[in-house]
Amino acid sequence: MGIPFIDLKSQYARIQEEVDQNIRNVLEHGRYVMGPEIAEFESKAAAFAGTRHALSCGSGTDALLLALMALNIGPGDAVFTSPFTFMATAETIVLTGATPVFVDIDPATYNLDPARLETAIRDLRIARPELTPRAVMPVDIFGLPADYDRILKIAETNDLRVIVDAAQSFGAEYKGVKTASLGDIACTSFFPAKPLGCYGDGGACFTDSDELQDIMQSLRVHGQGEDKYDNVRIGLNARMDTIQAAVLLPKLAIFPEEIQVRQTVARRYNEKLAQSGLVLPLIPEDMLCVWAQYSVQAKDSAHRDALQAQLRQADVPSAIYYPTPLHLQTAYADLGYKRGDLPVSESVGERIFALPMSPYLSEADQDAVCTALLG
Ligand SMILES: Cc1ncc(COP(=O)(O)O)c(C=O)c1O
């Protein structure tokens, strides 16, 4: 068997008894929607994140949409975000009727560049006076926190709400606090490949605001009011399945230890690839990355093609996140961006690729990955 890109099988083998038992419990009590495991998971997830509230939902995409809707963001509003991310980040902004404004990334961390954010807000006020700057949605790409001190300060100065896209960074820390506790609302994904994943789709919103939590709770179930058949706002069906919460509970219990092992795996890559000539990930001081991906940069796209072919030959999987930044995706053509507008994201997209990463990646397999890569 080849080396898995993300080794979920080994994790399952470790906690199989608890996972199977939890799933059986759900089958027996039969409360497939909003069963007791949901509240138990939410309370443990909030304790882990360090927030007053956690609201589970159907996916990371649902989480972002719930957050935007709860903050009443819609037509005429501008939301600043990174173009170097997964489709869903900006997609949810468009779904509310608001306009995403892409801000280029820092070439070292691949996260939204605060200096460019300031310029983008200033430029927008002049060039698009019909739009109101309302929010910023930083993304913790590959599990690395964005530059929150600077972003939160700029948001405060400009009266912007902050929605953290922590889909890839659940468990990551910025100056000792979890990124899921930052901003007005932080959103994460429990898609299976994420650092903490379930066995299907799942997500959650985190906030310290009782008011926002109440609104999101209502939005999650068709804008419900006093009871199921009292609807006070337009909402969604965005609940997490009980079975997913049942799966997440034992996974959350071992997650802190897995995060530590992820650091060891990443450190080993750093050491083994130190002389490779590749651009390795940079983790600024005071940040704990959860390594949703371990991504490196080749010299150019031809070099990346050659290295990925070398890996394929040795039966080592690799992947590219993200070859096309969002501003160049057909789906966002109406926004009017063109190649050259966000050069850092474009250039990184041409050179970056990710190596197998998981807390269950053995040192022998990691050696095999590096040997294949170094030729
Ligand atoms: C940065 C980012 N935002 C949002 C999402 C959406 O999450 P989901 O796939 O759970 O809807 C993902 C993951 O897929 C992501 O990586």
The ligand as an SDF file (V2000), in Angstrom:
LIG
                    3D

 16 16  0  0  0  0  0  0  0  0999 V2000
  -10.4390   27.9400    3.9250 C   0  0  0  0  0  0  0  0  0  0  0  0
  -11.7230   27.1720    3.8090 C   0  0  0  0  0  0  0  0  0  0  0  0
  -12.8920   27.8160    3.9610 N   0  0  0  0  0  0  0  0  0  0  0  0
  -14.0630   27.1670    3.9040 C   0  0  0  0  0  0  0  0  0  0  0  0
  -14.1250   25.8090    3.6840 C   0  0  0  0  0  0  0  0  0  0  0  0
  -15.4590   25.1600    3.5730 C   0  0  0  0  0  0  0  0  0  0  0  0
  -15.6370   24.0920    4.4370 O   0  0  0  0  0  0  0  0  0  0  0  0
  -16.6220   22.8740    4.0520 P   0  0  0  0  0  0  0  0  0  0  0  0
  -15.9570   22.0820    2.9740 O   0  0  0  0  0  0  0  0  0  0  0  0
  -16.7640   22.1170    5.3260 O   0  0  0  0  0  0  0  0  0  0  0  0
  -17.9110   23.4640    3.6050 O   0  0  0  0  0  0  0  0  0  0  0  0
  -12.9240   25.0830    3.5340 C   0  0  0  0  0  0  0  0  0  0  0  0
  -12.8460   23.6270    3.3550 C   0  0  0  0  0  0  0  0  0  0  0  0
  -13.2580   22.9070    2.6360 O   0  0  0  0  0  0  0  0  0  0  0  0
  -11.6930   25.7910    3.5770 C   0  0  0  0  0  0  0  0  0  0  0  0
  -10.5350   25.1500    3.4250 O   0  0  0  0  0  0  0  0  0  0  0  0
  1  2  1  0
  2  3  1  0
  2 15  2  0
  3  4  2  0
  4  5  1  0
  5  6  1  0
  5 12  2  0
  6  7  1  0
  7  8  1  0
  8  9  2  0
  8 10  1  0
  8 11  1  0
 12 13  1  0
 12 15  1  0
 13 14  2  0
 15 16  1  0
M  END
$$$$
